[in-house]
């Protein structure tokens, strides 16, 4: 009679850690998206303009720039027909709706946004393949030091 196959023991998969290159790529893609839609980079979108006199997070200064707090802030503004309306509006002196500013930003930044969304992942993929030996050595060094499960290159 043939021998039964013994069950293989399941190996638990360990977490590999946070990739520094993955974080950099994600930040760059997020900045391209916020620059295309809101005309600010990702940090200024969340934190606001550091020179903002209000000193409140999420407010930006400048024409056609929208921060996180401005995105969800209700304000009364004037429509294109001259009627007063209440909706999401910018906190600066502009009396236009947020959606119209986002539409203008998309029209102005569309091509650079599309190019960034396509070229950034391609650049990281090519760069990772060219730098594979150095990345492997750096990850081995991080593992030997004892932080290999936390941080990866």
Number of C-alpha atoms within 10 A of each C-alpha: 3 4 5 6 6 6 6 6 6 6 6 6 6 7 9 11 13 14 14 12 14 13 12 12 16 14 15 18 20 16 22 24 22 23 23 25 25 26 27 24 21 21 15 23 25 18 16 24 21 15 9 13 10 10 11 13 18 20 26 30 18 10 12 18 24 31 27 18 19 22 20 13 13 16 17 16 20 15 14 9 6 8 8 12 14 12 16 18 25 29 21 15 7 14 15 21 22 26 15 13 21 19 13 17 20 19 12 14 17 16 12 14 20 13 11 18 16 12 13 16 15 12 12 15 12 12 11 15 11 11 11 12 11 12 16 13 12 15 19 15 13 17 15 10 9 11 13 19 14 13 15 20 19
